[in-house]
């Protein structure tokens, strides 16, 4: 143990908090410092799901990265301080290389971590492997509650995706005027961030009402989406008679129709479109829990963005199947009855879905607020 380890870990923890969990979940927020000869020469954090991990970012910041071969330069960094144990395996999504391999290639001789990987499948693997190779490894019980909040929430239900409920609303909480028209309540900056959230998600889901009322494309159209695949568009309980001109049909990208056991996907759907059949519940809605398990097991969906409508949002909340909520609040009053969440609601205020770990940002005239939902 070195006396400087804990102060350096505190600096790495501050670096981790430069990220927002909204853009990293279900991955944790992680910070890292790259050192040479005891001096910090690089800072890094994991900024968004699918992007460079903190260790890679710190190596890049330290000048210890060769862009021509997309890998570390050995010998320039001899120590790494990181708030969370480096990942020891490449995930099913194949988005990034394992950080333990990057540290080997960089030639580090000492690793200090603030917490072991909370995933029992990988906990301690990187630490043991690097230690066996002669690298000095120090692990400290640094509190990671805030940085790991979204990740540990996802570990509680590995059989389904991390579910993000998202909507735009007026100051008085309405998603549309009484006619159903909702385009556009939020401003351009809010809509641009929505496209960034779509680009980070494996799939985007809407229900029948939103499909018919808004005629959405559901693709990701932003700079953040340029280098990424389009999300799987999940259409829940769509009507069999859907216009061939519907934008979700004319816009390129993968589609999955979730339909009733005795139903059929729209006749205008493309032959290559996927489908999933699930039973209806007593409330008349398709089985959401089974739908989510299918998305995870058969389509590899780790993060699902749910964009409405109100009945679908309410069903996710009623069944405790949502992990976080994102609301874009516009400075306008609409009145009426078009609230963001329908469903059966909760019996008492004490029973309601409690929100925590708020992240907020001003986007032009709008205010974006994101919360994790307490399990």
Secondary structure in CASP SS format (residue, H / E / C, confidence):
PFRMAT SS
TARGET T0000
AUTHOR 0000-0000-0000
METHOD secondary structure of the structure
MODEL  1
X C 1.00
X C 1.00
X C 1.00
X H 1.00
X H 1.00
X H 1.00
X H 1.00
X H 1.00
X H 1.00
X H 1.00
X H 1.00
X H 1.00
X H 1.00
X H 1.00
X H 1.00
X H 1.00
X C 1.00
X C 1.00
X C 1.00
X C 1.00
X H 1.00
X H 1.00
X H 1.00
X H 1.00
X C 1.00
X C 1.00
X C 1.00
X C 1.00
X C 1.00
X C 1.00
X E 1.00
X E 1.00
X E 1.00
X E 1.00
X E 1.00
X E 1.00
X C 1.00
X C 1.00
X E 1.00
X E 1.00
X E 1.00
X E 1.00
X E 1.00
X E 1.00
X E 1.00
X C 1.00
X C 1.00
X C 1.00
X C 1.00
X C 1.00
X C 1.00
X C 1.00
X C 1.00
X H 1.00
X H 1.00
X H 1.00
X H 1.00
X H 1.00
X H 1.00
X H 1.00
X H 1.00
X C 1.00
X C 1.00
X C 1.00
X E 1.00
X E 1.00
X C 1.00
X C 1.00
X C 1.00
X C 1.00
X E 1.00
X E 1.00
X C 1.00
X C 1.00
X C 1.00
X C 1.00
X C 1.00
X C 1.00
X E 1.00
X E 1.00
X E 1.00
X E 1.00
X C 1.00
X C 1.00
X C 1.00
X C 1.00
X C 1.00
X C 1.00
X C 1.00
X C 1.00
X C 1.00
X C 1.00
X C 1.00
X C 1.00
X C 1.00
X C 1.00
X C 1.00
X C 1.00
X H 1.00
X H 1.00
X H 1.00
X H 1.00
X H 1.00
X H 1.00
X H 1.00
X H 1.00
X C 1.00
X C 1.00
X C 1.00
X E 1.00
X E 1.00
X E 1.00
X E 1.00
X C 1.00
X C 1.00
X C 1.00
X C 1.00
X C 1.00
X C 1.00
X C 1.00
X C 1.00
X C 1.00
X C 1.00
X C 1.00
X H 1.00
X H 1.00
X H 1.00
X H 1.00
X H 1.00
X H 1.00
X H 1.00
X H 1.00
X C 1.00
X C 1.00
X C 1.00
X E 1.00
X E 1.00
X E 1.00
X E 1.00
X C 1.00
X C 1.00
X C 1.00
X C 1.00
X C 1.00
X C 1.00
X C 1.00
X C 1.00
X C 1.00
X H 1.00
X H 1.00
X H 1.00
X H 1.00
X H 1.00
X H 1.00
X H 1.00
X C 1.00
X C 1.00
X C 1.00
X C 1.00
X C 1.00
X C 1.00
X E 1.00
X E 1.00
X E 1.00
X E 1.00
X E 1.00
X E 1.00
X E 1.00
X E 1.00
X C 1.00
X C 1.00
X C 1.00
X C 1.00
X E 1.00
X C 1.00
X C 1.00
X C 1.00
X C 1.00
X C 1.00
X C 1.00
X C 1.00
X C 1.00
X C 1.00
X C 1.00
X C 1.00
X C 1.00
X C 1.00
X H 1.00
X H 1.00
X H 1.00
X H 1.00
X H 1.00
X H 1.00
X H 1.00
X H 1.00
X H 1.00
X H 1.00
X H 1.00
X H 1.00
X H 1.00
X C 1.00
X C 1.00
X E 1.00
X E 1.00
X E 1.00
X E 1.00
X E 1.00
X H 1.00
X H 1.00
X H 1.00
X H 1.00
X H 1.00
X H 1.00
X H 1.00
X C 1.00
X C 1.00
X C 1.00
X C 1.00
X C 1.00
X C 1.00
X C 1.00
X C 1.00
X H 1.00
X H 1.00
X H 1.00
X C 1.00
X C 1.00
X C 1.00
X C 1.00
X C 1.00
X C 1.00
X E 1.00
X E 1.00
X E 1.00
X E 1.00
X E 1.00
X C 1.00
X C 1.00
X C 1.00
X C 1.00
X C 1.00
X C 1.00
X C 1.00
X C 1.00
X C 1.00
X C 1.00
X H 1.00
X H 1.00
X H 1.00
X H 1.00
X C 1.00
X C 1.00
X C 1.00
X C 1.00
X E 1.00
X E 1.00
X E 1.00
X E 1.00
X E 1.00
X E 1.00
X C 1.00
X C 1.00
X C 1.00
X C 1.00
X C 1.00
X C 1.00
X C 1.00
X C 1.00
X C 1.00
X C 1.00
X C 1.00
X C 1.00
X C 1.00
X E 1.00
X E 1.00
X E 1.00
X E 1.00
X E 1.00
X C 1.00
X E 1.00
X C 1.00
X C 1.00
X C 1.00
X C 1.00
X C 1.00
X E 1.00
X C 1.00
X H 1.00
X H 1.00
X H 1.00
X H 1.00
X H 1.00
X H 1.00
X H 1.00
X H 1.00
X H 1.00
X H 1.00
X H 1.00
X H 1.00
X C 1.00
X C 1.00
X C 1.00
X E 1.00
X E 1.00
X E 1.00
X E 1.00
X C 1.00
X C 1.00
X C 1.00
X H 1.00
X H 1.00
X H 1.00
X H 1.00
X H 1.00
X H 1.00
X H 1.00
X H 1.00
X H 1.00
X C 1.00
X C 1.00
X C 1.00
X C 1.00
X C 1.00
X E 1.00
X E 1.00
X E 1.00
X E 1.00
X E 1.00
X E 1.00
X C 1.00
X C 1.00
X C 1.00
X C 1.00
X C 1.00
X C 1.00
X C 1.00
X C 1.00
X C 1.00
X E 1.00
X C 1.00
X C 1.00
X C 1.00
X C 1.00
X C 1.00
X C 1.00
X C 1.00
X C 1.00
X C 1.00
X H 1.00
X H 1.00
X H 1.00
X C 1.00
X C 1.00
X C 1.00
X E 1.00
X E 1.00
X E 1.00
X E 1.00
X E 1.00
X E 1.00
X E 1.00
X E 1.00
X E 1.00
X C 1.00
X C 1.00
X E 1.00
X E 1.00
X E 1.00
X E 1.00
X E 1.00
X E 1.00
X E 1.00
X E 1.00
X C 1.00
X C 1.00
END
